[in-house]
Amino acid sequence: MENKSAPVKTVPLVVTGFGNVGRAFFSLLREKREDLKCRYGLALDVLAVAQAEGCFYYGGPLEVRHISRGGEPWTSGNPSWRAGMKAADIIKETRPGGCLVECTLSNLETGEPGLSYITGAFQGGWHAVAASKGALVVGLPDLKARAAENGVFLKFSGATAAALPTLDVGLFSLAGARIEGIQGILNGTTNYILTRMGEGLDYAEALQEAQTKGIAEPDPAQDIGGWDTAGKILLITNACLDAAYALKDVQVCGIAGVSADFVRSARKEGRSVKLLATSAPGRKGGRWSLDVRPSLIDATHPLVHVNGTEKGISFLTDSMGTVTVTGGRSSPRGAAAALLKDIINIYRPPF
Ligand SMILES: NC(=O)c1ccc[n+]([C@@H]2O[C@H](COP(=O)([O-])OP(=O)(O)OC[C@H]3O[C@@H](n4cnc5c(N)ncnc54)[C@H](OP(=O)(O)O)[C@@H]3O)[C@@H](O)[C@H]2O)c1
């Protein structure tokens, strides 16, 4: 339905990283342009796309054709390419109130380059939405404080299981309830591999198939080793409990040592082996324990039917019972949709 009551608000965006997610975000913006205007009164204009060596920028809203040719970014001879230009400088020169869209790689040790991009956005009075996890895993409490100091929002649905609404549920739907435990299947690649192992493939075959289908990355170490899942349960726990746990607080065991026989015999018994992320309170209000490990779950577990690339999360609460959400597209498009959702929720009027 057309939003006739409010004029259209133009929001400048700077996108950092133009890989799978950055490109999917562009496609989604193009596809949803009219819908965004009609339903939310928003015109989202990408002012710049930052790469490590410079920015695509010409002073007007960018289209994919300004950035890539044949699907790949082109710089040499491209009038929109500004070597050496920094995202933070563009933000500084633009009025406050825009939004950074962080889609660079997730470095869980340094947080870079996302950390510098996000802090640069805050300094310029811009909001930030992130699909990358690195900056948040390394410094979420500090980033939240900086966002508050600058009166801007930091949202990161895209970094916490993409289209599966983990933070929306934990932060909004469970308002007033006390979270007493969290369990999640938060990584589509490992869930796909374990599902296929249950169906008869051995580990190497399942991994190979996932890579051939583009589900697993050529270097799947972060997924297989459980670190991607660890980053997500850490972020979800810290955000929902307003806590400050660090990655070193998460006990992590990946799926490389899981035997196909174990997965298949579990399946025959109606049970399932999942890479489960668990966040549980310590005794007498002590520190929570966070862990990621392959776990045998029985037929009554709320996540037992989460198969293939699907993900799921289950919150145990004091007053709302157990609340479980499953599904959500697990792909660059799903991550791009989560970024877009966060942007809409920053700018649309409260309801
Ligand atoms: N793919 C998914 O389904 C998915 C889902 C949810 C979240 N995520 C997260 O979203 C992020 C992006 O994922 P992706 O699949 O798009 O990864 P990707 O294809 O590897 O893209 C990352 C991009 O970041 C660029 N980059 C590296 N250093 C940079 C810098 N200093 N400044 C600007 N750009 C820089 C890379 O450029 P070069 O190639 O030139 O180095 C690359 O284009 C990751 O953090 C990932 O964990 C991904």
The ligand as an SDF file (V2000), in Angstrom:
LIG
                    3D

 48 52  0  0  0  0  0  0  0  0999 V2000
   28.0590  -15.2470    2.1000 N   0  0  0  0  0  0  0  0  0  0  0  0
   27.0630  -15.3740    2.9640 C   0  0  0  0  0  0  0  0  0  0  0  0
   26.0910  -16.0900    2.7350 O   0  0  0  0  0  0  0  0  0  0  0  0
   27.0990  -14.5990    4.2550 C   0  0  0  0  0  0  0  0  0  0  0  0
   25.9990  -14.6610    5.1180 C   0  0  0  0  0  0  0  0  0  0  0  0
   26.0170  -13.8840    6.3010 C   0  0  0  0  0  0  0  0  0  0  0  0
   27.1240  -13.1280    6.6170 C   0  0  0  0  0  0  0  0  0  0  0  0
   28.2030  -13.1310    5.7590 N   0  0  0  0  0  0  0  0  0  0  0  0
   29.3400  -12.2770    6.1070 C   0  0  0  0  0  0  0  0  0  0  0  0
   29.2950  -11.1610    5.2250 O   0  0  0  0  0  0  0  0  0  0  0  0
   30.6120  -10.7560    4.8820 C   0  0  0  0  0  0  0  0  0  0  0  0
   30.7610  -10.7450    3.3670 C   0  0  0  0  0  0  0  0  0  0  0  0
   30.5660  -12.0650    2.8910 O   0  0  0  0  0  0  0  0  0  0  0  0
   30.8180  -12.4010    1.3620 P   0  0  0  0  0  0  0  0  0  0  0  0
   30.3140  -13.7620    1.1270 O   0  0  0  0  0  0  0  0  0  0  0  0
   30.3180  -11.2720    0.5400 O   0  0  0  0  0  0  0  0  0  0  0  0
   32.4160  -12.4230    1.3450 O   0  0  0  0  0  0  0  0  0  0  0  0
   33.3460  -12.0840    0.0980 P   0  0  0  0  0  0  0  0  0  0  0  0
   32.6630  -12.4970   -1.1590 O   0  0  0  0  0  0  0  0  0  0  0  0
   34.6830  -12.6510    0.4210 O   0  0  0  0  0  0  0  0  0  0  0  0
   33.4110  -10.5000    0.1070 O   0  0  0  0  0  0  0  0  0  0  0  0
   34.1990   -9.7810    0.9860 C   0  0  0  0  0  0  0  0  0  0  0  0
   34.6340   -8.5490    0.2400 C   0  0  0  0  0  0  0  0  0  0  0  0
   35.3540   -7.6870    1.1180 O   0  0  0  0  0  0  0  0  0  0  0  0
   36.3430   -7.0690    0.3180 C   0  0  0  0  0  0  0  0  0  0  0  0
   37.3770   -6.4460    1.1280 N   0  0  0  0  0  0  0  0  0  0  0  0
   38.4750   -6.9870    1.6950 C   0  0  0  0  0  0  0  0  0  0  0  0
   39.1680   -6.0510    2.3770 N   0  0  0  0  0  0  0  0  0  0  0  0
   38.4950   -4.8920    2.2000 C   0  0  0  0  0  0  0  0  0  0  0  0
   38.7070   -3.5510    2.6340 C   0  0  0  0  0  0  0  0  0  0  0  0
   39.7410   -3.2100    3.4110 N   0  0  0  0  0  0  0  0  0  0  0  0
   37.8220   -2.6140    2.2570 N   0  0  0  0  0  0  0  0  0  0  0  0
   36.7380   -2.9150    1.5010 C   0  0  0  0  0  0  0  0  0  0  0  0
   36.5190   -4.1710    1.0360 N   0  0  0  0  0  0  0  0  0  0  0  0
   37.3580   -5.1410    1.4080 C   0  0  0  0  0  0  0  0  0  0  0  0
   36.8660   -8.1880   -0.5340 C   0  0  0  0  0  0  0  0  0  0  0  0
   37.5680   -7.6770   -1.6550 O   0  0  0  0  0  0  0  0  0  0  0  0
   38.7820   -8.5380   -2.2930 P   0  0  0  0  0  0  0  0  0  0  0  0
   38.1490   -9.7910   -2.7800 O   0  0  0  0  0  0  0  0  0  0  0  0
   39.2760   -7.6220   -3.3390 O   0  0  0  0  0  0  0  0  0  0  0  0
   39.7460   -8.7620   -1.1610 O   0  0  0  0  0  0  0  0  0  0  0  0
   35.5660   -8.8490   -0.9450 C   0  0  0  0  0  0  0  0  0  0  0  0
   35.0330   -8.2650   -2.0890 O   0  0  0  0  0  0  0  0  0  0  0  0
   31.5640  -11.7220    5.5690 C   0  0  0  0  0  0  0  0  0  0  0  0
   32.0600  -11.1140    6.7230 O   0  0  0  0  0  0  0  0  0  0  0  0
   30.6960  -12.9270    5.9040 C   0  0  0  0  0  0  0  0  0  0  0  0
   31.1300  -13.5770    7.0820 O   0  0  0  0  0  0  0  0  0  0  0  0
   28.2120  -13.8210    4.5960 C   0  0  0  0  0  0  0  0  0  0  0  0
  1  2  1  0
  2  3  2  0
  2  4  1  0
  4  5  1  0
  4 48  2  0
  5  6  2  0
  6  7  1  0
  7  8  2  0
  8  9  1  0
  8 48  1  0
  9 10  1  0
  9 46  1  0
 10 11  1  0
 11 12  1  0
 11 44  1  0
 12 13  1  0
 13 14  1  0
 14 15  2  0
 14 16  1  0
 14 17  1  0
 17 18  1  0
 18 19  2  0
 18 20  1  0
 18 21  1  0
 21 22  1  0
 22 23  1  0
 23 24  1  0
 23 42  1  0
 24 25  1  0
 25 26  1  0
 25 36  1  0
 26 27  1  0
 26 35  1  0
 27 28  2  0
 28 29  1  0
 29 30  1  0
 29 35  2  0
 30 31  1  0
 30 32  2  0
 32 33  1  0
 33 34  2  0
 34 35  1  0
 36 37  1  0
 36 42  1  0
 37 38  1  0
 38 39  2  0
 38 40  1  0
 38 41  1  0
 42 43  1  0
 44 45  1  0
 44 46  1  0
 46 47  1  0
M  CHG  2   8   1  16  -1
M  END
$$$$
